[in-house]
Amino acid sequence: MDRMSETPRPTAPRSFATAQVQAGYDAGIAENTAVPTIHQSNAFEFRSLSDARDLFALRRDGNIYSRAANPTVLVFEKRVAELEGGIGAAGVASGQAAVAVALLALAKHGEHIVAARQLYGGTVDLLQDTFADWGIEVTFVDQDDPQAWAAAVRPTTRALFAESISNPIAQVLDLGAVAAVARRAGVPLVIDNTVATPYLQRAKDFGADIVVHSATKFLGGHGTSLGGVVVDLGTFDFTAEPERWPQLTQTYKRVPDGSLVERFGANGSPYIALVKTKYVHDLGPSLSAFNAFQLLQGIETLDLRVARHTANALEVARFLAEHPAVARVHHPGLETSPWHANAQQYLPLGVSAVFAFDLYPTGDAAADFELVESFIARLQVVKLVANIGDARSLVAHPASMTHSHLSPSQLAEAHISSTTVRLSIGLEDPRDVIDDLARALEPVLAQQSPAPAAEQADEPQLADSSSR
Ligand SMILES: *Cc1c(COP(=O)(O)O)cnc(C)c1O
């Protein structure tokens, strides 16, 4: 808009109190900022009441209220949608909210979801606790077993859900195999692409239909701002079996004249319209303009950062794999990893900067905890923080932190032992990170009495094939 061509409306004389709330700003004037602006406004001024009516009836796109849509958030949504190759996106307050609204828009009371067993802890809580309360059933399967995925599908199944790279031990999903099961079942495959990011993997290329992210992690990249996003990749045809998806194909009370497919099917995403106008609108997990701005700033350097994260992480993994105090390194970039072949197929640009390693256990649970605790206490460059995807290198102890409420059998299924240590490698000089780990590991050898390390160090890593 050329603001010079606008005829300014005459300003009525105003008092101080009126000026302090109105002077210097007219809604709708483009300020030519080169960088997306933080539109920190709860609501938006309508040109007229008929303008407001059109917007409320979704006859026209436009801003009403920031819980539903905000111009800064819109830039974030469009940017992530394009990076994932999608047709629309919904920005939300957190990754947790993204997973919740993405699945709620597909499955309701009495319906069913098949999910990988190897999921982020918060997602497990959501699916097995809160969704169970709401009558949405979830079957968890070993993500590496395509037969288990297929066997778990029921007539009421409405989505398959998995992470492209799991955490803490960085299992790389055979996305094509699970996508084939989803296609046969006639339901969308929803992929949490948080750890991979669209730079390392476009899940769409391998058959995913919907992608969710915790933008809190690598998209933002600086550990400052929570956020999440749901992306419709536009690959799933909800009209093929319209009776399965009444929320999209039958009359939707919140838009005039018909269904969401009729209203948004031709140029937009009926699914994202449902996510926004129903679930984000009703439950309220909106992304703030400020956080959207921070996340956008992060995304501008995504490829540079993730390339550095992954290169640094591989160097650290190789160092750890050689270290006599380390029993095993769960990094799919190493040839010894059971997921190395999947990594080569699905992540040709490099694998996760989030991975784990196991110290040789002492044979005693309390002593193991002390071993890990003293190791972490010696770290100086690597920080003890319950987060991943930060510019800083971070360490966590899953068994006593992120996964502490899992049962022993759930821990075993997730390949987490008492001496498993998770790392999220940052953007520091990798030599400093390696030196830090080396210093902290040195005394561990002495603690691993009665010196099992010397004997076991010669064993090939992952000799135990049951760890698959
Ligand atoms: C952190 C995380 C989430 C949850 O995201 P928040 O932004 O913390 O709510 C979901 N999935 C994965 C894979 C994550 O790492």
The ligand as a MOL file (V3000), in Angstrom:
LIG
                    3D

  0  0  0     0  0            999 V3000
M  V30 BEGIN CTAB
M  V30 COUNTS 15 15 0 0 0
M  V30 BEGIN ATOM
M  V30 1 C 9.4260 -30.7710 23.1360 0
M  V30 2 C 8.6660 -31.6710 22.2490 0
M  V30 3 C 7.2770 -31.6240 22.1880 0
M  V30 4 C 6.4730 -30.6750 23.0470 0
M  V30 5 O 6.7690 -29.3680 22.6860 0
M  V30 6 P 6.6170 -28.1100 23.6800 0
M  V30 7 O 6.9190 -26.9780 22.7750 0
M  V30 8 O 7.5760 -28.3030 24.7850 0
M  V30 9 O 5.1910 -28.1300 24.1600 0
M  V30 10 C 6.6320 -32.4690 21.3190 0
M  V30 11 N 7.3140 -33.3370 20.5440 0
M  V30 12 C 8.6570 -33.4260 20.5910 0
M  V30 13 C 9.3660 -34.4130 19.7180 0
M  V30 14 C 9.3800 -32.5970 21.4330 0
M  V30 15 O 10.7200 -32.6900 21.4950 0
M  V30 END ATOM
M  V30 BEGIN BOND
M  V30 1 1 1 2
M  V30 2 1 2 3
M  V30 3 2 2 14
M  V30 4 1 3 4
M  V30 5 2 3 10
M  V30 6 1 4 5
M  V30 7 1 5 6
M  V30 8 2 6 7
M  V30 9 1 6 8
M  V30 10 1 6 9
M  V30 11 1 10 11
M  V30 12 2 11 12
M  V30 13 1 12 13
M  V30 14 1 12 14
M  V30 15 1 14 15
M  V30 END BOND
M  V30 END CTAB
M  END
